[in-house]
Amino acid sequence: MLVSCALTVSSCHKAPAAPVTVQSIDRAGDRIEFATPQPLKVPGVGDVHHDVKSLLNVTTPLGYGEYVWNTDGIPKGPTWVLVDLGAQTMSVFRSGHEIGTAVLLFGMDSKPSPVGDLKILEKNKDYWSHTYDAAMPYALRLTNDGVAIHGSEVELGSATHGCLGVPVDFARRLFSVMNVGDEVMILPASRGHKA
């Protein structure tokens, strides 16, 4: 059985795609628990090399500036991030469990956000961009040319200069669980569909 999502893991919160069925999950509490870890499969990308043990049970779509974060009962362990530029969402996983999801801002047009399998290169809680004369709190640098995940005012119609902007409180929480070397997988805004 595969966890298969239309756009991103967060899409599963609304309507898990086949072959996941209601009978295969326990909907107790704030999580959708899987009896056994499920391989993550993203249309247009294929298998993502991570298994999922549970997802946050988000029952309504999130708006700009909104997020869900819940680490209750989740053990310490490897943490990684899945960014879906097409769905404009970020999902955070620890020990195979989704612990956070948020709507994000990303780079557009002449300054697009990078895509692919990246790593956290540096953490800087109080980063100030000299290039843009702007605060970038809780920065997690992803590239040598300065692209980072950082706290932002996430509003309709806004974009970044290539960075991934998330609500400041979400960025604070993310900063506290991520380490240098942790994976950030960024899916492109548009992609073909693989079976």
C-alpha positions as CSV (number, residue, x, y, z in Angstrom):
1,M,0.0,0.0,0.0
2,L,1.2,3.5,-0.7
3,V,0.5,6.9,0.7
4,S,-0.3,8.7,-2.5
5,C,-1.1,12.4,-2.7
6,A,-2.6,14.5,-5.4
7,L,-0.2,17.4,-4.8
8,T,1.6,17.0,-1.5
9,V,1.4,15.0,1.7
10,S,-0.8,17.8,3.1
11,S,-3.4,17.0,0.4
12,C,-3.9,13.7,2.1
13,H,-5.4,15.5,5.0
14,K,-8.5,16.3,3.0
15,A,-8.9,13.3,0.8
16,P,-6.4,10.4,0.8
17,A,-6.0,9.1,-2.7
18,A,-6.3,5.4,-3.5
19,P,-5.0,2.9,-2.5
20,V,-5.3,4.3,1.1
21,T,-8.7,3.4,2.4
22,V,-10.6,4.4,5.5
23,Q,-10.2,0.8,6.8
24,S,-6.4,1.1,6.7
25,I,-6.1,4.0,9.1
26,D,-7.0,4.9,12.6
27,R,-8.6,8.3,12.8
28,A,-8.3,8.7,16.6
29,G,-7.2,12.1,17.8
30,D,-5.2,14.6,15.8
31,R,-3.4,12.1,13.5
32,I,-4.1,9.7,10.8
33,E,-2.1,6.7,12.0
34,F,-1.0,3.9,9.6
35,A,-0.8,0.3,11.0
36,T,2.5,-0.1,9.2
37,P,4.8,2.5,7.6
38,Q,3.7,3.5,4.1
39,P,6.0,4.5,1.2
40,L,5.4,8.0,0.2
41,K,4.5,8.4,-3.6
42,V,4.1,11.8,-5.2
43,P,2.5,12.0,-8.7
44,G,4.9,13.4,-11.2
45,V,7.9,12.4,-9.0
46,G,7.3,8.8,-8.0
47,D,8.5,7.3,-4.8
48,V,10.0,9.6,-2.2
49,H,12.6,7.7,-0.2
50,H,10.7,8.0,3.1
51,D,8.1,6.0,4.8
52,V,5.2,7.7,6.6
53,K,3.8,6.4,9.9
54,S,1.2,9.2,10.5
55,L,-0.1,12.4,9.1
56,L,-1.6,15.4,10.8
57,N,-5.4,15.2,10.6
58,V,-6.0,18.6,9.0
59,T,-9.7,18.7,8.1
60,T,-9.9,22.0,6.3
61,P,-7.5,23.8,3.8
62,L,-5.0,26.1,5.4
63,G,-5.0,29.8,4.4
64,Y,-2.1,32.3,4.1
65,G,-0.2,32.6,7.4
66,E,-1.8,29.5,8.9
67,Y,-0.1,26.3,10.0
68,V,-0.6,23.2,12.1
69,W,2.1,21.9,14.5
70,N,1.8,18.9,16.8
71,T,4.7,16.9,18.2
72,D,2.6,15.3,21.0
73,G,3.8,11.7,21.4
74,I,6.2,11.8,18.5
75,P,9.7,10.4,19.3
76,K,12.9,12.1,18.6
77,G,14.5,11.0,15.4
78,P,15.5,12.0,11.9
79,T,13.7,15.1,10.7
80,W,13.1,16.2,7.1
81,V,10.9,18.6,5.1
82,L,8.8,18.2,2.0
83,V,8.0,21.4,0.1
84,D,5.5,21.3,-2.7
85,L,5.7,24.6,-4.7
86,G,2.6,23.6,-6.7
87,A,0.5,23.3,-3.6
88,Q,2.4,26.1,-1.9
89,T,2.8,24.0,1.2
90,M,5.5,22.6,3.5
91,S,5.3,19.4,5.6
92,V,7.7,18.6,8.4
93,F,8.4,14.9,9.3
94,R,10.1,13.5,12.4
95,S,10.7,9.7,12.8
96,G,8.2,9.1,10.0
97,H,5.4,11.2,11.5
98,E,4.2,14.6,10.1
99,I,4.6,17.1,12.9
100,G,3.9,20.4,11.0
101,T,2.4,21.8,7.8
102,A,2.1,25.3,6.6
103,V,1.2,27.5,3.6
104,L,4.4,29.2,2.3
105,L,5.8,31.8,0.0
106,F,8.4,31.1,-2.6
107,G,10.4,32.7,-5.4
108,M,8.7,33.7,-8.6
109,D,9.7,34.7,-12.1
110,S,13.3,36.0,-12.2
111,K,14.2,34.6,-8.8
112,P,12.7,31.2,-8.5
113,S,13.2,28.9,-5.5
114,P,15.5,25.9,-6.1
115,V,14.0,22.4,-6.5
116,G,15.5,19.1,-5.7
117,D,16.9,17.3,-2.7
118,L,18.7,19.9,-0.6
119,K,20.3,19.9,2.9
120,I,20.3,22.5,5.7
121,L,23.8,24.2,5.4
122,E,23.5,26.6,8.3
123,K,21.2,27.8,11.0
124,N,20.9,31.5,12.0
125,K,18.2,32.6,14.4
126,D,18.5,36.3,13.9
127,Y,19.7,36.6,10.3
128,W,19.6,40.0,8.5
129,S,19.8,40.1,4.7
130,H,22.1,42.8,3.6
131,T,21.1,42.3,0.0
132,Y,17.4,43.0,0.7
133,D,17.8,45.0,4.0
134,A,15.3,42.7,5.7
135,A,15.0,40.5,8.7
136,M,14.9,36.7,8.0
137,P,14.3,35.2,11.4
138,Y,15.0,31.6,12.1
139,A,16.9,31.2,8.8
140,L,17.8,27.7,7.6
141,R,20.2,28.2,4.7
142,L,19.8,25.8,1.8
143,T,22.2,27.1,-0.9
144,N,25.5,28.8,-1.0
145,D,24.0,31.8,-2.7
146,G,21.7,32.6,0.3
147,V,18.4,30.8,-0.3
148,A,16.9,29.8,3.0
149,I,13.7,28.8,4.8
150,H,12.8,31.7,7.1
151,G,10.0,33.4,9.0
152,S,7.9,35.8,6.9
153,E,4.6,37.5,6.7
154,V,2.8,35.0,4.6
155,E,0.2,36.9,2.7
156,L,-1.8,36.5,-0.5
157,G,0.0,38.1,-3.5
158,S,3.5,38.0,-1.8
159,A,6.5,36.1,-3.0
160,T,10.2,35.9,-2.1
161,H,13.5,36.3,-3.9
162,G,14.0,32.6,-4.0
163,C,13.7,31.8,-0.3
164,L,10.9,29.8,1.3
165,G,8.9,32.0,3.7
166,V,6.8,30.5,6.4
167,P,4.8,32.1,9.3
168,V,7.3,33.3,11.9
169,D,6.0,31.1,14.7
170,F,6.1,28.1,12.4
171,A,9.7,29.1,11.4
172,R,10.6,29.2,15.1
173,R,9.3,25.7,15.7
174,L,11.0,24.4,12.5
175,F,14.3,26.0,13.6
176,S,14.1,24.2,16.9
177,V,13.8,20.7,15.3
178,M,16.0,20.9,12.3
179,N,19.8,20.4,12.2
180,V,22.6,21.2,9.8
181,G,22.6,18.3,7.3
182,D,18.8,17.6,7.5
183,E,17.0,17.0,4.2
184,V,14.7,19.5,2.5
185,M,13.0,18.0,-0.6
186,I,11.5,20.7,-2.8
187,L,9.1,19.6,-5.5
188,P,8.6,21.9,-8.6
189,A,5.5,24.0,-9.1
190,S,4.6,22.0,-12.2
191,R,5.6,18.5,-13.0
192,G,4.5,15.6,-15.3
193,H,2.6,12.7,-13.9
194,K,4.4,9.4,-13.5
195,A,2.3,6.3,-12.7
